[in-house]
Amino acid sequence: MVDAKEALVAMRSFLLCLLTIVLSKSWVGALDFNSTKNRRVMVVAGAGGDEEYTSLFSEWAGVLAKAFQGNSAELVNITNKPENTDARKIIETKLKKWSEAKDDEIWILLVGHGTFDGKQAKFNLVGDDVSDLEFQRWLKPHQGPLVFINTSSSSAPFIRTLSGPNRVVATATKSGYEQNFCRFGGYMSAALEQKNADLDKDGAVSVLEAFLIASRKVEEYYRENDRLVSESALLDDNGDGRGTPASWFRGVRIDKKAQEKNGADGKLSRLVFPIVPLKEQDIPEPLRNKRSQVETKIETLRSLKKTLGADVYYRDLEKLFIELAKVNDQIESSLEESE
């Protein structure tokens, strides 16, 4: 007959295996990202409506485009100059072409104004606007990794429309009815170049980290200016189409219990980097995969901390950190040999 202690150990083992499978799904997806040789990037500055916003959106989009120079195989920078009335057609043509190469990594970053009529959301362009449903249709054939960041007002419906496996989607608002000008895009673009945005101190700023820092800056702006908050950013990377606000995170880890069956957001976007360090690009793929496997085990163990005894938790954590150190030593040796 199995006693209570043995049953508890068996249950813990089962939970560890189950969570490892769940977290491994995020890890497997992350392996498809960060390969700049197959990365296609589109940065779009939307119509400003007046000179102040036009100039601001152009500046923010310029910072984003600069960040991806040298970090992409192809970079399309669509400006909001008055003569660029064919912006929508350029977007359609490029995305249809990129989607044919189903395994390529696609990044789409929108900076500007948006609208929502209760049924579909649109991003305002010089010329004809583009809707969330159109992006959905043009990207439908694409099966590879996708990062879609819409920093405009009324952008929340883009999460529901574009969410899916191996996709990271972020919006400046939590509702299509948050229709005021959004500052999220400016803080998001700036975060990519700020060293203090590297919250986990791994040498690079991930999509999750940039999202968290930008959200924090937005909150600070409204508080310091004693204004009612009119934008609340969301991030989705688990494919459930719901999104998670920055307030749910402590550091780079979710702090509130997620109710979604697919688990909490943040696990994939934490491993996706807009600017991939040159040193990271030079790491042989087998070693990078091996390191990611160990890191996934560590994250799994950390999520089980409250269900494990302290002695078991810290014993297993020490073993994994030793294993990770050995992999990092192998990586360092590999990089030295290649120099």
Beta strands, then each sheet from edge to edge (+ up, - down):
strand 1: 39-45
strand 2: 74-78
strand 3: 105-111
strand 4: 114-116
strand 5: 121-123
strand 6: 130-131
strand 7: 146-150
strand 8: 167-171
strand 9: 234-236
strand 10: 249-250
strand 11: 253-254
sheet 1: 2+ 1+ 3+ 7+ 8+ 9-
sheet 2: 4+ 5- 6+
sheet 3: 10+ 11-
end
